[in-house]
């Protein structure tokens, strides 16, 4: 059971504060009257001078299609880009019920908690960049692994997050939802930004959008390097992105996009809580040095990625559109991690001791694909009734392998799996919007997906009961799934809507878990959601609020297994939860957003009714409560006769206690980040502080049996807590130059 409020007074006080903020946001969502007529005789006031503009990382595209669910967000980050963020992945925190963690180092994909799911590094969230899928099938570190660290934040234009499988366009891995990054550079000209901070962190960004071109044409470069906040946490990475758009006739445009990225990083892994408390680790004697210590210095990884796409967009008569896209991705990655020390080498050679549990996971893959959608302009009942038809073709050729490495020298001594994988995913969908009444909008459709797996297992025995054999074996599997989805939106008032959505989705199977001639190699997800959405806006003040409750059931789920170092199947799971968010924007001067979310994830008992949503064993590692606050205030001041723009921003995350195996719970986490910037003409200076209060927090926490005492020491059978230390207070100063900005410097 979760610890009582009496025993965790600080946690419960924090939860009460979040609930109060939520109620305050809901009460503030009142109609906004803007009809104020000036006196006819009065002269118009002089136009206010335009303050120096700050760099905005993410901006919305204006009009967006109606949401398919209460949890469907076209995020216009706008001024909230001022809040400190390390990467494009951190933008996910602007969606309610999302939290991130990373136990693998600067360059390892983030673990995503969303909608009551521990989505790992992508197993339950579909990631796309400009329409190109990022989830990697049968990745050695975890099926669906998706690394968005390579995306340059300054080039992200729009972030579309759909929580739940409610849009017919959502495909494989869209169990907890889909995240779509769209790139663009609205601010034309050249921006050069350099920063230096704690632990010798350095960052250099360059983005350029020629004045004569549209926002979809740009070039970006990003270099990052640092020593990390403790031993064995150094990193270095470099990435480049470029996109161009050409007109083809009067109605078509051709868009080219390419990206390249390379990184290398070290990781400290996890440490046992008992060793930290007793100060037995091989670092300095202080509590501080012990907290950020490590066992195995051979942990870390390296990765390379190349991505390209060509997209043809044609505008049809009567408002229709036809879009075709071809894409390709080449990916290579190697990760080394050690979660258990000297525990799993059960059969060392005679006379030798344990060789160690360091696990090397390597992945090399090539993805080729096509996608397209057709939207004819159709009008019924004197109102536009859009119909969309789409298709998706993806082919993956993958080599995925996991091996154990010796503690001394790092040579591999045992192969856990070694597979050559070929996967073909063919999908098609149809969706339609009908509005039989002005206050009623129906959106529904269905998606059909087929999966064909071909696996060459290169890790079979060289001998069986019938004698010698070739140590490889071929496996084939095939299946298809139909996923209907329906959403109903009722406009209760011009500003208040009630949205109800239901949908089925699917997650393809990991090749390592397939059997020959298996049919339907995928997991099914069933989800439903109902909630309210409120929007009110005027020329100066805009208020948006949403809230919903949801329930989800997955036929086959995964939970992290420390011995395998990756997620392993655990059977069916279910979730029930709720979220709420409110955002207030005042005249591009003040922007505040708060969100809270609660969920319960469990493993139902065998044969239990699917309607018993609150039954079963609680799933580990998934926090029940999440809260997030982002706020930014901008203004200007006169300094020595010159206009100087200023900005103050604050970000706060609350992460409730996470259930751990064996009926344990982690401590709650409270983090604060702050930023201060000033700009004069083309020069901007900034200071960001992450973990403002210098909290000692645990970014990842587990509870299991391990043996880090040494190869000769007997293993304890008592489970204990292990954790990966979170970053301490981190300061970073930034100098940014804006060149060739005609709209700001006429």
N, C-alpha and C positions, 0 to 999 in steps of 0.2 A: 504494500500500500504506500501511497505517496505520504511523505512526512507531513505531520500536522502543522497548522499555522503557529501553534504554541511553541513548537520546537524550531521553527524557521520564521521568526518574526520579521526579519528583514525582507525575506522573499515575499511574504504576504502583504507587507506594507507596499512593496513595489507593485504587486499585482493590483492592489486597491488604487494606486495612483493611475495605472493604465486604464482601469475601468472608469475612473472619474474623467480622464481625458477623453475617452470614447463617448461618454454621455454628454460632455461639454460640446464635442464636435457635432453630435446629433442635434442638440438643442440650438446650436448656432446656425443650422441649415434652414434659415427662414427666407421667405420671399424677399427679393432685393428690388426696390423701386429706384429707377434711374431717370424718371421723367421730371426733370427740373428745368423749367424754361427761364432763360435770362430775361431781365427787363428790356423792352424794346429800345428804350432811350440810352441804355448803357453801352458804352463802347466795348468791343470785345477785348478781353484781357490779352496781354502779350503772351505769345507762345513760350512756354517754359524752355529753357535751354536744355539741350540733350546732354545727359550726363555721360561721362566716359563709359563705354560699354565694356562689360566683362566677357571673357571667353565662356561660352555656354557649350558644354560637352554634348548634351543631348537635347534635341528639340523635336517637337511633334510636327506632323505634316498637315495640321489643320483639320479638315473634315475626315472622319473615319466612318466606316460602316457601323451599323448598330451592333452592340455587343451580342454575342451568342449566349452569354450567361452573365450572372452577376460577377463572376470571377474572370471575365474577359476584359483585359486592360490594354488600351493603346496608350502607353505611357508617354506623356509629354513632360520630360524632366525639367526642361527650362531652367529656372533659377536654382532648383535643388541640385544641379550639377556642382554648385559651390561647395557642397558637403564633401569632406575628404573621402576619396575612393581610390583604391590601388589599381583596379583593373576594370575591364568591361563587365566581368562577372558580378562585381559589387553593385551594379545597377539593378540586379534582381531584387535587392533589398527594398526597392520602392513598391513592390507588389506585396500585399498583406500575406502573412503566413509563410514568409520565406526567410530562412537563415542559412548562413554559410559557415563551413569549417574546413580546415586543411591540416592534415597530419603529415603531409609528404614533402613540404618544402616549397620554396618560391619557384614555381614552374610546374608543380603538380596540380592537376585539376581540383577544383573545390568540390567538397561534399555538399550537396544541396538538400536542405530540409524544406519541404513544401507540401502543404495540404495534408499533413499527417504522414507523409512519406519520408523515410530516409532514402532519398533517391540516389544515394551514392554519388558517383561522378557522372551520372547520366542515365542509369538504367531505367529510371521511371520518368524522365523528362526528355522530350524531343527538342533538340537544339538545331536551329537553322541560322545561316548567315547569308543574307541576300538570296534566300531560297535554296542555298546549298546545305545539305544535311551534314551535321558535325558528329553525330553519334557513331561510334565505331563498333561494328558487329564482332562478337567473339573476341574482344580485346582481352589480352592475358590478365590485365589488372581488374577487369570487370566488364561484362557484356554491356555495351552502350556507352562506354567511356567517352566523354565529351570534354575537351579542353578548350575553353574560350579565352584563355590567358593571352593568346596571340592577337586578339582583336585590339586595335588601337582605340582607346576610349574617345579621343578627340574626333574620331570619324564616325562614331555611332550617331545616327540621326533620329531613329525611332526604335523603341523597344515594345514589341507586342507580346504580351503574356496571356495565354489562355489556361486557366487553372481548371483541370478536368478534361475529359474527352468529349467535348460537346460540338466541335466544329468538324464537318465532314472532311475538311482539308487536312486534318491532323492525321499523322501516319504512325509508323513504328516508333515505339518508346513513349508515345504520348499517353502514359498511364496516369501520372499526376498532372500532366499539362504539357504545353508547348511554349517554347521561347523562340522568338524570331527577332534577330538583329537586322536592321536595315541601315545601310551606310549612306552618308551624304555629308556635305560640308556647306552649310548655308553662308557662313562668314567667308567671303572670298578674299583672297590675298595670301600672304605668307605669314605663318606663325612659327616662331622658334622659341622653345621653352626648355630651360635647363634647371635642374634642382639638385640639391645636395642635402643629406640629412643624417640622422643617427645611424651608427654602425656602418658608416662610409657608403651609404646608399646614394647612387647617382642615377639620374634619369635625364635623357635628352630626347625631346620630341620635335619633329618638324612636319607640319602639314601645309599643303599649298593647293589653293584652288584658283586657277587663272580667272581674272576678272571677266574675260570675254566668254566664259563657258557657264553652263548650268551647275547647280549644286551637286549633281551626280558625277561630276568630273573632278578628280582630286588625286593627290599623291601624298602618302604619309610614311614616315619613318620613325621608329621608336627603338631606343637603346636603353637597357637597364642593367645595373650591376651593383653588387653590394656584398658585404661580409656576413650579413645576417645578424640576428639579435642574440646569438649564442654560438657555441662551438658547432662546427659541421653544418652550417646553414648558409654558406656562401652561394651566390647565384650569378648568372650572366645570361642575358638573352637579347636577341635582336629580331625585329620584324619590320616588314615593309608591305604596304598595300597601295594599289593604284586602280583607278577606275576611270573609264572614259565613255562618253556617249556621243553617237553620231546620228544625224537625221538621215533617214532613208525615205525619200519622197516626202509627201506632205502629211502622211498619216502614221508613219512608222519611225521607231528609233531603235538603234542597235547599241547595246551596252556591253562593254568588256570589263571584266574584273579579274584581278590577280593578286595573290598574296604569298609571301614566303616568310618562314619563321624558323629559328633555331635557338635552342636553349640547353643549358646545363645547370644542374642544381644539386646541392648536397642536402641531406636530411638527417635530423637528429633522432627520428623515430620516437618511441615511447620509453618511459621509465616506470619502474615499480614504485608505488607510493610508499611502501615500507622502506625501500632503500633511500628514498628522499628524506623521509622523516628521521631515519637513523643516520643520515649523512654518510652512507657507504659508497657513494658513487665516486668515480675516478676523476674528480674535478676539485676545485678549491673547497675549503671546509665550510664556507659561509652558506647560509640557507639560500641566498640568492644564486650563488654559483651552482649549488646542487640542483636547484629547480630547473635550470636551463641546461643540465648536463645530458649525457647520452651513454649508451653502452657500445654500440657498433658503429665505427666511423665509415664503414663501407656502404652506407645507405645513401641513396640519391638517385639521379637519373639524368637522361639526356633525350632530347626529342628534336625532330625536324618535321616540317610540314610545308607542302606546296599546294596551292589551291587556285583554280581558275574557272571562270564561267563566261558564257556568251548568252545574252538574252535579247530576244526580238519582241518588241511591244508594238502592237498595231491597234490603232483606234478605229473602230467600225462606225457605221452609220447608226443613228438612233441611240447613241451612247454605249454601244457594245465595245468589248475589248477582246483581243486574242494575244496571248503571251506564250512564247516558247523559250525554253532554256535548256542548254546543255552544260554540264559541269564535270569536273574531274578533281580528285583529291589524291595526293600521295602522302603517306604518313609513315614515320618510323619513330619508335620509342623504346626505351629500355629503362626499367625501374628496379632498384634493389632495396628491399625492406626486410626488417627482422623484428617480428612481434613477440617471439617466444624464447629467443636466446639459444639454449641447448636442450631442446625438449623432443624434437620430432625425428631425430636420426635414430630410429629404433634398431637398425641392423648395421652398425658400423663394422668394418672388417675386424677379424679376430685380432685381439691384442691392441686395438686402437680405441680411443675414447670418442665421444661425440664430436662430430665435425661441424656442427653449427646449423642454425635454421635460417641463415640469410637466404632470401628468395629472390631470384632474378626473373623478372617477367619482361618478355620482349614481344614486340608487335611490329609487323611491317605489312602495310596494306595499301591497295589501290582501289579507288572508288570511281566509277564512271556512271553517269546517269543522264536522264532526260526528264523534264517535267513541263507541264503546260496547263493552261486553263482558258476556257472560252466563256465569255459572258455576253450573250446577245441582249440587245435592248428590247425588252418586252413591256408592254403597258396593258394592264387589265383594270377594269373598273375606274378608268381614268387616272390610274396611279401606276408608277413604275413598279414592276414585280420582277426583280432580278432573278435570273436563272444562271447557275454556274456549273460547268462541266470541266472536270480536270482529270489528268492522268499523271502517273509517276512510274519511272523505270529506274532501278538502281541495281548495279552489279558490283560486287565486292570480291576481290581476290586477296586473301589474307594468309599470312604465316604467323601463328600465335604459339608461344612456348613459355613454359614455366619450369625453372630448375632450382635446385638447392646448391648453394655455394659453400665451400669450406671457409671456416672462420679464419684460417691462416692461408694467405695467398689468394683467396677468392676464386679458386678453380672450381668448376661445376663437378659435382659428384653424383647427382641424382636428377633424372628428368621426371617431372610430375605429369606434364602433358606436352605434346608437340604435334600440332595440327596444321595441315594445309587446308584452308577453307575456301569454298566458292559459294557465294550466296547471291541469289537473284530475288529481288522484291518487285513485283508488278502490282500497281495499285491504280484504281480509278474511283472517282466519286462524282456524285451529283448533289447539288444543294439548290434550294429555291427559297425565296422570301415571298410571302403572301401577306397582303394587308387588306382583309375583307372589310374592316372598319377602320376609320381614322385612328382609333385608340388601340387597335389590336394588330400586332405583328407576329406572324408565324415564320419560323425558319427551321427547315428540316432537310434531311437528306440521308444518304448512306454512302459508306465507303467499302469497297471490295478489295482485299489484299490477298496476294498469294506469295508464299515463301517456298523457295527451292534451295535446299542445302546439299552440298557435296563436300564431304570431309575425308581427307586422307590422314588417318591416324598414324603418325610415324613413331609411336612409342609403344608398340605391341611387343610381347615377349618373343624371344628368338627360338623358344621351344615350348611345346605344349604336350598334352598326354599322348598325342600321335607322333611326336618326334619334332625334328627341326622344322622351322617355318620362317618365312620372311617377316621381319619385325614391322610390318605396316598392314593397314587394313582400310578398305574404303567403306564409307557410310553414306547413304542417301536418305533424305527425308523431305517430305512435301506436305503442304497444307494450305488451305485458304480460309478466310474468315470474312463475314459480312457484318459491318458495324453500323446499324441505324442510329441516328441522332436527331433530337427534336428540341427546339426552344420556343417558348411562348413569352411574349412581352406584352403586358397590359399597361397602358398609360393611365394611371389613376388620376393624375392631374397633369397639367402641362410640364411640371417639373419632377414628378414622382412616378416611377415605373416599378412594376412587379415582374420579375423574371423568374421563370421556372425552366429547368433544362434537365434532360435525361440523355444518356448516351452509353454506347458500348465501344470498347477499344481493344487493342491487342499489343502485346510485346513479343517479338520473335524470340526464339530459344537460343541459348548459348550452344555453340557447336560442341563444347566439351561435355554437354549433358545429353546429346542425341544418341538414339539407338537406330540401327539400320532399319529402313523401310517404315520409320515412324510417320504417322499421319497427324496432321494439325500440330506442327511444332511451334506452338505459341501459347502464351498465357492470356486469358480473357480478363477484362476489367469491365465492371458495371458501375455506373455512377449516376447520382441524381443530386440536384441542387435547387434551392429556391431562395430568393432574397429580393431586397429592395435597392433601388438606385435613385439618387436625388441629385439634380444639377440645377443650380441657379446662378445666373451671371448678369453682370452689367458692364459698363465701361470701366469701372474702377475695381469692383469686387466680384470674385467668382468663388462659389462654394460647391464642392462635390463630395458626396458621401455614399457609401455602399455598405451593405451587410448581407450575409447569407448564411444558411446552414447547409450541410452536405453530408452525404454518405457514399462510401465506395467499397466495393468488394473485388478482390483480385484472386484469380483461381490458383496462381502459383507465384509466391513471393520469395524474396531473398533476404538474408540477414548476414552481416559480416561474420566471417569465421577466422579467428586469429591464426589457427594452424595452417590454413590454406592461404591466408593473406589476401583473401578476396571474398565476395559475397557468395553464399551457398544457398540452394533452395531449401525452403522450410514448409512448403505447402500453402494453403489458402490463407488469406488475411482479410481484414475488414477495418474500415475507418469511419468515424463519425466526428463532425467538428463544425466550427463556425468561425467566421471572420467579420471584421468591420474596419472600415477606413474612412477618414475624412480629410479633405484638403481645402485649404483656404489660400487664395492668391489675391493680393492687393496691389493693383496698378504697377506690376513689375518691380515692386519695391519689397514686398513681404510675401514669402511663400512658405507655408507650413503644412506638413502632412503627418498624420499619426495613424497607426494601424495596430490592431491587436488580433490575435488568432488563438483558438484553442482546438485541440484535436485529441482523439484517443485511438490508437492503433493497436489491434489485438489479433491473436491467432485463435480462431474459433475451435471449439472442441469438435472431434469427429462426429458427424451426423447432426450437429447443432443447426437449428433453424437460421436461415440468413436474416431473419427479422430480429434476431437477438444481437443487436448492434453493440450493446455494452457488455456482452459476455466474452469469455475466453481469456487467454493469458496475454498480458500486456507485452507488446513487442519492445525489445530493447533499443536504446540509442535515439529514440524519437521524442523530442521535447513536447510536453503537453501544452505549454504556453509560450507564445512569441509576441514580442512587442517591438515596435520601431517608431522612432520620431526623427524627422528631417525638417530643418528650418533654416531659412536664409533671409537676411535683411540687407538690402542695398540702399545706398544713398550717395550724396555728394557733399563736398565741403569746399570752401574757398581757402586757398593756401597761397599766400604771397601773390594774390591777384589771379591765380590760376585755379581752374576747376579740377578737383581731384575726386575720383570715384572711390568709394570704400564699400567693403562687404564683410559681414560677419556671418558665419554658418556654423551650425551645430548638428551633429548626428548622435543618436542614442539607440542602443539595442539592449533589449532584455530577453534573456534566454532562460526559460524555466528549468527546473530539475529534470534531467533525462533519466528514464528508467534504465538500469543496467541489469545484466544477468544476475540470477540468484537473489532477486528481490532487493537490489541496492539502487540508490539514486545519487546522481551527481549533484553538486552544488549549483545554485542559480548563478547566472553571469549578468553583470551590468557593465556596459562599456559606453564611453563617451568620446566623441571626436569633435574637434573644433578647427576652424579655419579663419584666417584674417587676411584680407587682400586690399591693396590700394593701387589705383591706376592713374597715371598722368600721361595724356596723349598716347603715344605708342609703347609706353613702358609700364609694365605691371610687376609689382612685388607681392609675394604671398608667403604666408607661414601657416603650415598645417601641423596639428598635434593629434595623433591617434592614441587611444587609450589615455585620455587626458588625466585620469586619476591614478594612473600607473598601477592598475589592478593586477594581481597575480592570478591569472585565470587559466583554465585548461581548455584548449581548443578542441581536443578530442579526449574522451575518457572511456575506458573499457574495464571489464572485470572478468579475469580468467586465470588459468594456471600457466606459469612460465618458469623458466630456470635461467636467470642471468648471472648465477653465481659462478659459473665456469663449467668447462667440459667435464671435469672430474667430479664435480659436486653432484650429490643425489638431488633429483628434482622433487620439489615440494608438491603435494597433491592439493594444497589449499589455494583456492582462487583468491586473488587480491586485485586491487585497483591498479590500472596502468593509465598513464596520461601523456599527452603531448602538450608541451607548454605553449601558451599563447604569447604573442608579442608584448613586451612592456611598453612604456611610454615611448613614442617615436616622434621626433620632430623633423620637419623638412622645410627648407627654404627654397623658393622658386623665383626665377627671373624669366619673364616672358616678354618677347618683342613682337609687335604686330606691325607688319610692313605691307605697303601697297594696298591699304584699305580705303578705297575711294569714297565709300559711303560715310566714313567717319572723318576723313581728312580731305574735303573737297579742294 
